[in-house]
Amino acid sequence: MESERGGRKIVNSIGDYFRNIPAKTKSFFQKQWTKVKSFGAGIADFFAQADWKVLLSLLFCGAGNIAYGQYAKGIMFLLLEILFIVFMALLGGEYLVGLFTLGTKESDPWSGVVGDNSVVLMLMGILTVFIIICFLLLYLSSLRSALSARLTKLKGQKPRTFIEDVASLTGRKFPYVALFVPLLGVMVFSVIPIVMMILVAFTNFGGEIDVPTDLVDYVGFDNFATIFGATNIGTTFFKIFGWNIAWAFLSTFINYFLGLGLALLLSKKCVKGSAFWRAFPILAYAIPGFITLIAFKFMFSTMGPINYYLSDAHMHDENIVDFLGLDSTWWARGIGLFVNTWLTVPTTMLLATGILSNIQKDLYEAADIDGASKRKQFFDITLPYVIFATTPTLISQFIGNFNNFGTFYFLRGGIVSEGYFRASDTDLLINWLYNLSISNDYYGIGAAISLLIFIITSAISLLVYVRSGSYKKEDTYR
Amino acid sequence: MKGKTKKIIDILITYCLLIVVAFVFLFPCLWLILASFSSTGNLYSIPGFFPESYSFQSFITLFTDTAMYNYPKWLLNTLIIAICSCVFSTILVILTAYVISRFEFKARRPLMKGALVLGMFPSFMSMTIIYILMTQFQLINNLFGLIAIYSCTAPMGYLVQKGFFDTIPTSIYEAARIDGANNVRVFRTITLPLAKPMIVYTALTSFTWPWSDFVLPKILLKNRDNWTVAVGLMSLGETEFARFAAGAVFIAVPIVVLYFLLVKNMVSGLTSGAVKG
């Protein structure tokens, strides 16, 4: 009954989510509009308060600071501006054009002409855009700093000295200083690659077209048209997508309830030595996943132990079942579910165990006084609490399972089923993505599929994000 | 009387279930451990689940017969990658989580939202482009590339640690600041000692991730001598089954021991991640 109520709640909240879309979009744009308006007001303020010394900063960054006696700071602004202008004049302009054309000079191995490298041009173009954004931010901050120097002087105080500015790096400005390295790392290894991959999704990169021998071109939505079209790729996409959804629901459901069940079983009062019993799932949790997956592949292989018994010590080889072979779709899917359960149930169990130990004991004492049976206590206190506390992880588990790469990569890697384009009938979208972009160099299509995966997972997370308003009522169980 | 029989049946069922669970989880591990001590190396020649005769042969070949499968080298590579990225990621993650949890600054909310959105992109997306770029710039087969990727992308998983820092009361910090300590000093003398369990958890997870990751090294390390253990073990076929088992046992044991020693930290890390989301 509890789960039925929960189910209806989820359906309702999904409905609310879609019903709220227009209102939310409207409020989003209203917010942006207020931002634009306040930015405009800021500009007006700037011109109202600035004198010619500050206005000089519009042309030469830092000029205003120098005029108000902040020499070191002003010179640094000025140097950065000069550096930026030199960069743009020598390289940046070319890179920006390259970002749009992706190269114009085709290479010709016969005459030894080295052509443009589209990928490098794209990367440099993106970097240039980032540099321009950084410069704009710097420009704005130089204006702001010049104005604040003037305003402090008008108040009759001395503008901040360079040494005071440096000191503020461990004080007021500390967050920015501390986050600089992490941010830079995420920028280089995550943001720029993702931006680039989004661009690649709209190019014909991959397949026949290889860099640096060929030039890559933007092709608009062609890759998406191929994926949703009536081609071999299109039918493969829908087949894989259907199985992927089913897989994500099934495996999450099984893992969640088995893990929860196991935690509840271990927390029963009659279980002596629960640390001992808990050790077995923890053992499974600790072993690196790839070892488990390869081991299970060996276990179910035609030469493996299970087939040894089926074939009566290889006396009756006709009895051998090729569990993970080309034609054994449902065997392989079942084994995949089992292996994935083996791998992830311990995580859910540990999680639920931690949560169970957090339930306040007085809730049970109160229930005892009220004369509630153990059964009633379980359904009215334990279960709702655990479900409440684990729901956020349920979603991340769902997304994890939706993008579960390892299971079928190890169990059935390299198999191409009939009617599928470079994929097997157990492959999930993420496996297909790997086959297409890493193994077979279909970068454009691969990037388009990654974008689709992103849209699916972010839609699911957004649903939860919106729902998480109800999670703010955390006090219910505290 | 009736209640008592019911209770006994309940206990019986509970223990039966527990034994089944223990068996299901233990059996594959036991199978692998025994196989690593088998005297024949081939999967086919082991009769059923358990070998006929036992020896240390597979462990000896694992470390001496390195012509085709250079396990000691793989182990060294894995260790270098795991230790370096463990150190760098732990520093970066703790720093990020601490700053985002403790300070109010303008870019805070946008940064958190950005991390949320970035996390939704499939990780292959950036990996593919990193692979393409590294081939273009001839940076493939480089262990330091891997270390950089592991450490630099680690701060995106700051949420668990942030949840932990959120639970430290602000009054402690204010008291320190009144005493005239600056941010760096507050971090060193107050936050770090308090956050010890969280640092252990972070270090452990950021060590085991490169230790057991196979996707990134598989994509970026093409040269046999640069392989990590994961990539190397993946290349072992059914005829080398005992060697695989021995190699697997050898790298699983330290991790398993670590987990058992630190299981309390793991659980608290997992749960704080769960409740704070």
HADDOCK unambig.tbl for C-alpha pairs under 7 A between the chains (distance, minus, plus):
assign (segid A and resid 170 and name CA) (segid B and resid 182 and name CA) 6.86 0.50 0.50
assign (segid A and resid 170 and name CA) (segid B and resid 183 and name CA) 6.14 0.50 0.50
assign (segid A and resid 170 and name CA) (segid B and resid 184 and name CA) 6.73 0.50 0.50
assign (segid A and resid 171 and name CA) (segid B and resid 182 and name CA) 6.53 0.50 0.50
assign (segid A and resid 171 and name CA) (segid B and resid 183 and name CA) 6.21 0.50 0.50
assign (segid A and resid 175 and name CA) (segid B and resid 99 and name CA) 5.86 0.50 0.50
assign (segid A and resid 175 and name CA) (segid B and resid 103 and name CA) 6.84 0.50 0.50
assign (segid A and resid 179 and name CA) (segid B and resid 96 and name CA) 6.21 0.50 0.50
assign (segid A and resid 182 and name CA) (segid B and resid 92 and name CA) 5.94 0.50 0.50
assign (segid A and resid 182 and name CA) (segid B and resid 152 and name CA) 6.56 0.50 0.50
assign (segid A and resid 182 and name CA) (segid B and resid 155 and name CA) 6.33 0.50 0.50
assign (segid A and resid 185 and name CA) (segid B and resid 152 and name CA) 4.46 0.50 0.50
assign (segid A and resid 185 and name CA) (segid B and resid 153 and name CA) 6.74 0.50 0.50
assign (segid A and resid 186 and name CA) (segid B and resid 152 and name CA) 5.63 0.50 0.50
assign (segid A and resid 186 and name CA) (segid B and resid 153 and name CA) 5.45 0.50 0.50
assign (segid A and resid 189 and name CA) (segid B and resid 149 and name CA) 6.26 0.50 0.50
assign (segid A and resid 189 and name CA) (segid B and resid 152 and name CA) 6.66 0.50 0.50
assign (segid A and resid 189 and name CA) (segid B and resid 153 and name CA) 6.55 0.50 0.50
assign (segid A and resid 190 and name CA) (segid B and resid 126 and name CA) 6.01 0.50 0.50
assign (segid A and resid 190 and name CA) (segid B and resid 153 and name CA) 6.71 0.50 0.50
assign (segid A and resid 193 and name CA) (segid B and resid 126 and name CA) 4.81 0.50 0.50
assign (segid A and resid 193 and name CA) (segid B and resid 129 and name CA) 5.67 0.50 0.50
assign (segid A and resid 193 and name CA) (segid B and resid 130 and name CA) 6.58 0.50 0.50
assign (segid A and resid 194 and name CA) (segid B and resid 125 and name CA) 6.28 0.50 0.50
assign (segid A and resid 194 and name CA) (segid B and resid 126 and name CA) 5.27 0.50 0.50
assign (segid A and resid 197 and name CA) (segid B and resid 125 and name CA) 6.44 0.50 0.50
assign (segid A and resid 197 and name CA) (segid B and resid 129 and name CA) 6.44 0.50 0.50
assign (segid A and resid 270 and name CA) (segid B and resid 11 and name CA) 6.55 0.50 0.50
assign (segid A and resid 277 and name CA) (segid B and resid 18 and name CA) 6.98 0.50 0.50
assign (segid A and resid 277 and name CA) (segid B and resid 22 and name CA) 6.79 0.50 0.50
assign (segid A and resid 280 and name CA) (segid B and resid 22 and name CA) 5.51 0.50 0.50
assign (segid A and resid 280 and name CA) (segid B and resid 25 and name CA) 5.81 0.50 0.50
assign (segid A and resid 280 and name CA) (segid B and resid 26 and name CA) 6.16 0.50 0.50
assign (segid A and resid 281 and name CA) (segid B and resid 25 and name CA) 6.05 0.50 0.50
assign (segid A and resid 283 and name CA) (segid B and resid 256 and name CA) 6.53 0.50 0.50
assign (segid A and resid 284 and name CA) (segid B and resid 25 and name CA) 6.19 0.50 0.50
assign (segid A and resid 286 and name CA) (segid B and resid 255 and name CA) 6.49 0.50 0.50
assign (segid A and resid 286 and name CA) (segid B and resid 256 and name CA) 5.10 0.50 0.50
assign (segid A and resid 286 and name CA) (segid B and resid 259 and name CA) 6.16 0.50 0.50
assign (segid A and resid 287 and name CA) (segid B and resid 252 and name CA) 5.59 0.50 0.50
assign (segid A and resid 287 and name CA) (segid B and resid 256 and name CA) 6.27 0.50 0.50
assign (segid A and resid 288 and name CA) (segid B and resid 212 and name CA) 5.25 0.50 0.50
assign (segid A and resid 288 and name CA) (segid B and resid 252 and name CA) 6.66 0.50 0.50
assign (segid A and resid 290 and name CA) (segid B and resid 212 and name CA) 6.95 0.50 0.50
assign (segid A and resid 291 and name CA) (segid B and resid 248 and name CA) 6.28 0.50 0.50
assign (segid A and resid 303 and name CA) (segid B and resid 43 and name CA) 6.62 0.50 0.50
assign (segid A and resid 303 and name CA) (segid B and resid 44 and name CA) 5.27 0.50 0.50
assign (segid A and resid 304 and name CA) (segid B and resid 43 and name CA) 6.35 0.50 0.50
assign (segid A and resid 304 and name CA) (segid B and resid 44 and name CA) 6.59 0.50 0.50
assign (segid A and resid 305 and name CA) (segid B and resid 48 and name CA) 4.20 0.50 0.50
assign (segid A and resid 305 and name CA) (segid B and resid 49 and name CA) 5.19 0.50 0.50
assign (segid A and resid 306 and name CA) (segid B and resid 48 and name CA) 6.90 0.50 0.50
assign (segid A and resid 308 and name CA) (segid B and resid 48 and name CA) 5.47 0.50 0.50
assign (segid A and resid 309 and name CA) (segid B and resid 48 and name CA) 6.39 0.50 0.50
assign (segid A and resid 313 and name CA) (segid B and resid 47 and name CA) 7.00 0.50 0.50
assign (segid A and resid 350 and name CA) (segid B and resid 267 and name CA) 6.16 0.50 0.50
assign (segid A and resid 351 and name CA) (segid B and resid 267 and name CA) 6.56 0.50 0.50
assign (segid A and resid 351 and name CA) (segid B and resid 270 and name CA) 6.07 0.50 0.50
assign (segid A and resid 351 and name CA) (segid B and resid 271 and name CA) 5.67 0.50 0.50
assign (segid A and resid 354 and name CA) (segid B and resid 267 and name CA) 6.01 0.50 0.50
assign (segid A and resid 354 and name CA) (segid B and resid 268 and name CA) 6.80 0.50 0.50
assign (segid A and resid 354 and name CA) (segid B and resid 271 and name CA) 5.94 0.50 0.50
assign (segid A and resid 355 and name CA) (segid B and resid 271 and name CA) 6.51 0.50 0.50
assign (segid A and resid 389 and name CA) (segid B and resid 275 and name CA) 5.96 0.50 0.50
assign (segid A and resid 390 and name CA) (segid B and resid 274 and name CA) 6.38 0.50 0.50
assign (segid A and resid 392 and name CA) (segid B and resid 274 and name CA) 6.54 0.50 0.50
assign (segid A and resid 392 and name CA) (segid B and resid 277 and name CA) 6.12 0.50 0.50
assign (segid A and resid 393 and name CA) (segid B and resid 274 and name CA) 5.85 0.50 0.50
assign (segid A and resid 437 and name CA) (segid B and resid 128 and name CA) 6.86 0.50 0.50
assign (segid A and resid 438 and name CA) (segid B and resid 128 and name CA) 6.63 0.50 0.50
assign (segid A and resid 447 and name CA) (segid B and resid 125 and name CA) 6.76 0.50 0.50
assign (segid A and resid 450 and name CA) (segid B and resid 122 and name CA) 6.38 0.50 0.50
assign (segid A and resid 450 and name CA) (segid B and resid 125 and name CA) 6.14 0.50 0.50
assign (segid A and resid 453 and name CA) (segid B and resid 122 and name CA) 6.93 0.50 0.50
assign (segid A and resid 454 and name CA) (segid B and resid 120 and name CA) 5.87 0.50 0.50
assign (segid A and resid 454 and name CA) (segid B and resid 121 and name CA) 4.94 0.50 0.50
assign (segid A and resid 454 and name CA) (segid B and resid 122 and name CA) 6.37 0.50 0.50
assign (segid A and resid 457 and name CA) (segid B and resid 120 and name CA) 6.30 0.50 0.50
assign (segid A and resid 458 and name CA) (segid B and resid 120 and name CA) 5.82 0.50 0.50
